[in-house]
């Protein structure tokens, strides 16, 4: 006996239901897999940040942080459209196109030296030992774009929300030089950034400004210890040298 139309319809219904169920199972597996992949991508982007911080590479640190931010947006939106992929690949392509020499500490030192030579007038070498207090040399420690700097401690005031591309800042009738000036803080085309500025006077009472993101705890160190730790750099009039402490590099700035 041939199956009736209703019987055929019932068979087709349940076959279709099984197909739908199988596709739903597969979709669930894909969703679980995509979440795992997103989690892995976030961890890899955080690893890029960590490597950039360890290697004191401000360019790659900035790119890696932006990549990490966009990936988190990617996760939050839960919309994996072409536009989102294009943004991530665009950032990755910019990282890929840069010379790997950026990761070398010597390249960072040369970059700071080059900027300082271009933007600051050379001055006679002066020793930071003039900042001796109670037998110790005291330094202000600050961070700019992931790079650590030390500067002899003097009285200072802080200026907020200063555009990060300036070479000089006009205060009343005076032009105050800003370290490290344009070029050190990297920005995308059309992007605008603002930074804080430490304003202090040198021994001749001339004002100087130093861009910074964050102030850290002051350093107090003996002259003997400083001389033992300091790797000198006399190629410009602003950077004295670098110090490695607890696995981190600090660039000693002169005022």
C-alpha positions as CSV (number, residue, x, y, z in Angstrom):
1,X,0.0,0.0,0.0
2,X,1.4,3.4,-1.0
3,X,1.8,5.9,1.9
4,X,-0.8,8.5,2.0
5,X,-0.2,12.2,1.3
6,X,-0.5,12.9,5.1
7,X,2.0,10.2,5.9
8,X,4.4,11.6,3.3
9,X,3.9,15.1,4.7
10,X,4.6,13.8,8.2
11,X,7.8,12.1,7.1
12,X,9.0,15.2,5.3
13,X,8.1,17.3,8.3
14,X,10.3,15.2,10.7
15,X,13.1,14.9,8.2
16,X,13.1,18.7,7.9
17,X,13.0,19.0,11.7
18,X,16.1,16.7,12.0
19,X,18.0,18.9,9.4
20,X,17.1,22.0,11.3
21,X,18.2,20.4,14.6
22,X,21.5,19.3,13.0
23,X,22.1,22.8,11.7
24,X,21.3,24.3,15.0
25,X,23.8,22.0,16.7
26,X,26.4,23.0,14.2
27,X,25.6,26.7,14.7
28,X,26.0,26.2,18.5
29,X,29.4,24.6,17.9
30,X,30.5,27.4,15.6
31,X,29.3,30.0,18.1
32,X,31.2,28.2,20.9
33,X,34.3,28.0,18.6
34,X,34.0,31.7,17.6
35,X,33.9,32.7,21.3
36,X,37.0,30.6,22.0
37,X,38.8,32.2,19.0
38,X,37.8,35.7,20.1
39,X,39.2,34.9,23.6
40,X,42.4,33.6,22.0
41,X,42.7,36.7,19.8
42,X,42.3,39.0,22.9
43,X,45.0,37.0,24.8
44,X,47.3,37.4,21.7
45,X,46.7,41.1,21.5
46,X,47.5,41.4,25.3
47,X,50.7,39.5,24.6
48,X,51.6,42.0,21.9
49,X,51.2,44.8,24.5
50,X,53.4,43.0,27.0
51,X,56.1,42.4,24.5
52,X,56.0,46.1,23.3
53,X,56.2,47.2,27.0
54,X,59.2,44.9,27.6
55,X,61.0,46.1,24.5
56,X,60.3,49.8,25.3
57,X,58.8,50.3,21.8
58,X,56.3,53.2,21.9
59,X,55.2,52.8,18.3
60,X,54.3,49.1,18.6
61,X,52.8,49.7,22.1
62,X,50.4,52.2,20.8
63,X,49.4,50.1,17.8
64,X,49.0,47.0,20.1
65,X,46.8,48.9,22.5
66,X,44.6,50.2,19.7
67,X,44.3,46.7,18.3
68,X,43.3,45.3,21.7
69,X,40.7,48.1,22.1
70,X,39.2,47.3,18.7
71,X,39.1,43.5,19.4
72,X,37.2,44.2,22.7
73,X,34.7,46.3,20.7
74,X,34.5,43.4,18.2
75,X,33.6,41.1,21.1
76,X,31.1,43.5,22.7
77,X,29.2,44.2,19.5
78,X,29.1,40.5,18.6
79,X,28.7,41.6,15.0
80,X,31.4,40.1,12.8
81,X,30.7,42.3,9.7
82,X,33.3,43.1,7.1
83,X,33.8,46.6,8.4
84,X,35.0,45.3,11.8
85,X,37.4,42.8,10.1
86,X,38.7,45.6,7.8
87,X,39.5,47.8,10.9
88,X,41.5,45.0,12.5
89,X,43.4,44.0,9.4
90,X,44.2,47.7,8.7
91,X,45.8,48.0,12.2
92,X,47.7,44.7,11.7
93,X,48.9,45.8,8.3
94,X,50.4,49.0,9.8
95,X,52.2,46.9,12.4
96,X,53.5,44.5,9.8
97,X,54.8,47.3,7.6
98,X,57.1,48.8,10.2
99,X,60.7,47.9,10.5
100,X,61.4,45.3,13.2
101,X,64.4,47.4,14.3
102,X,61.9,49.5,16.3
103,X,62.0,46.7,18.9
104,X,65.7,47.2,19.6
105,X,66.5,49.4,22.6
106,X,69.3,51.0,20.6
107,X,66.7,52.1,18.0
108,X,64.6,53.7,20.8
109,X,67.6,55.5,22.2
110,X,68.5,56.8,18.7
111,X,65.0,57.9,18.2
112,X,64.9,59.9,21.4
113,X,68.4,61.3,20.5
114,X,67.3,62.3,17.1
115,X,64.2,64.1,18.4
116,X,66.1,65.8,21.1
117,X,68.8,67.0,18.7
118,X,66.2,68.5,16.4
119,X,64.0,70.1,19.0
120,X,66.3,71.3,21.8
121,X,69.3,73.6,21.7
122,X,72.5,72.0,23.0
123,X,73.7,73.1,26.4
124,X,76.9,72.5,28.3
125,X,76.8,69.2,30.1
126,X,75.7,69.7,33.7
127,X,75.7,66.9,36.2
128,X,72.5,65.8,37.9
129,X,74.5,65.8,41.2
130,X,73.5,69.5,41.6
131,X,70.1,68.1,42.7
132,X,71.6,66.4,45.8
133,X,69.4,66.5,48.8
134,X,70.6,65.0,52.2
135,X,73.3,63.0,50.4
136,X,70.9,61.6,47.8
137,X,70.1,62.6,44.2
138,X,66.3,63.0,43.8
139,X,64.6,62.5,40.5
140,X,61.0,62.9,39.3
141,X,59.9,59.7,37.5
142,X,57.3,60.0,34.8
143,X,55.9,58.0,31.9
144,X,55.1,59.1,28.3
145,X,53.7,56.7,25.8
146,X,54.9,53.7,27.8
147,X,58.5,55.1,28.0
148,X,60.0,55.8,31.5
149,X,61.9,59.1,32.1
150,X,63.8,60.5,35.0
151,X,64.4,64.2,35.6
152,X,66.2,66.0,38.4
153,X,63.7,67.1,41.0
154,X,62.8,70.8,41.1
155,X,59.8,72.8,42.0
156,X,57.2,72.4,39.2
157,X,53.7,73.0,38.2
158,X,51.4,70.9,35.9
159,X,49.7,72.0,32.8
160,X,46.7,69.9,31.6
161,X,45.3,69.1,28.2
162,X,48.2,70.4,26.1
163,X,48.2,69.3,22.4
164,X,50.8,66.6,22.0
165,X,52.4,67.7,18.8
166,X,53.9,71.1,19.9
167,X,57.5,72.0,19.9
168,X,57.0,75.0,22.0
169,X,54.3,76.4,24.2
170,X,53.6,80.2,24.5
171,X,53.1,81.3,28.1
172,X,52.4,85.0,28.3
173,X,55.2,86.5,26.3
174,X,57.6,83.5,26.5
175,X,58.1,80.5,24.3
176,X,58.7,77.4,26.5
177,X,60.4,74.4,24.8
178,X,58.6,71.1,25.2
179,X,60.3,67.7,25.4
180,X,60.3,65.5,23.5
181,X,58.2,67.6,21.1
182,X,56.4,66.5,17.9
183,X,57.0,63.1,16.5
184,X,57.4,61.1,19.7
185,X,53.6,60.8,20.4
186,X,52.3,58.9,17.4
187,X,48.9,59.7,16.1
188,X,46.7,58.4,13.3
189,X,45.9,60.8,10.4
190,X,43.4,63.4,11.7
191,X,43.8,62.1,15.3
192,X,44.3,64.7,18.1
193,X,45.9,63.9,21.4
194,X,46.4,65.9,24.5
195,X,49.0,65.4,27.3
196,X,50.0,66.8,30.6
197,X,53.1,69.0,30.8
198,X,55.6,69.3,33.7
199,X,56.7,72.9,33.8
200,X,59.9,73.7,35.7
201,X,62.8,76.2,35.6
202,X,66.5,75.3,34.9
203,X,69.4,76.9,36.8
204,X,69.2,80.0,34.8
205,X,65.5,80.4,35.6
206,X,64.4,79.5,32.1
207,X,61.1,77.5,31.8
208,X,61.1,74.0,30.3
209,X,58.1,71.7,29.7
210,X,58.1,67.9,29.6
211,X,55.1,66.0,28.2
212,X,53.9,63.2,30.4
213,X,51.1,60.7,30.9
214,X,51.6,59.7,34.5
215,X,53.9,60.7,37.4
216,X,55.5,57.8,39.3
217,X,57.1,57.7,42.8
218,X,60.2,59.9,43.1
219,X,63.6,58.3,43.0
220,X,66.2,58.9,45.6
221,X,69.6,57.4,44.8
222,X,73.2,58.0,45.9
223,X,75.8,59.4,43.5
224,X,77.8,56.2,43.6
225,X,74.8,54.0,42.8
226,X,73.8,56.4,40.0
227,X,77.2,56.3,38.4
228,X,77.2,52.5,38.6
229,X,73.8,52.1,37.0
230,X,73.9,54.9,34.4
231,X,74.8,54.0,30.8
232,X,75.8,57.4,29.5
233,X,74.7,59.0,26.3
234,X,76.5,62.2,25.3
235,X,75.2,62.5,21.8
236,X,72.8,65.3,22.6
237,X,72.3,68.0,25.2
238,X,69.1,66.7,26.8
239,X,69.4,62.9,27.3
240,X,72.1,62.0,29.8
241,X,71.7,58.2,29.5
242,X,69.7,55.3,30.6
243,X,69.3,53.2,33.7
244,X,67.9,49.7,34.0
245,X,66.1,49.0,37.3
246,X,63.9,46.0,38.2
247,X,63.8,45.0,34.5
248,X,62.7,48.4,33.2
249,X,64.6,51.1,31.3
250,X,64.6,54.7,32.5
251,X,65.9,57.5,30.3
252,X,67.6,60.3,32.3
253,X,66.7,63.8,31.1
254,X,68.7,66.9,31.9
255,X,67.4,70.3,32.7
